[in-house]
Amino acid sequence: MAAELGFGATIAGATTTSLGTVTSLGLPTIAADNVDITSLSSASQFSEKMGGKIDAGEVEVTAQYEFTAATKPLYDSVGLAAEVWTITFDDGSTLVFSGFISNIDAGELNDEGKVEMSYTIAVTNLPVYAT
C-alpha cells in the first residue's frame, strides 16, 4: 500500500460546504466498549470480556479563522441534525460518514501569527472508505 499525503485533502458536508481554509484534519478513531463478563464460575482468574457498544469517534478539523458569510452558519449548526460528510484524499479516495458539529472553538487572538479555529464533528455511523 502506498503512503497517503494529507496535502490536497478536503472535507465537506452535504449542507455545510465550507469549514474555512483547513490546515489539519484528524480522522475518526473507532472503538468498542469492553464489557466485563467475569463471574464467580469463570474458568480462571483472568477477566472475561466481550465487545459492547461501538463508538465511531470524532473528526477534528483545524482551520484558519475566517468569520465570513460561508462559515457563520457553522455557529448556528452546533448540535443539530447529522449530515453526510465526505473527506476526499489527494488520490481521489474518500471517507464518507454521517455526523454533526458538536463543538466549535473560535481560537485565540495573539501576536504570534495566524489565528486558527477548530471544529469537532461527532461521527454517528461507521465511516465507509472507498477508492
Helices and strands as residue ranges (DSSP letters): E 10-13, E 22-26, E 31-36, E 49-55, E 58-64, H 72-76, E 83-88, E 94-105, E 116-123, E 128-130
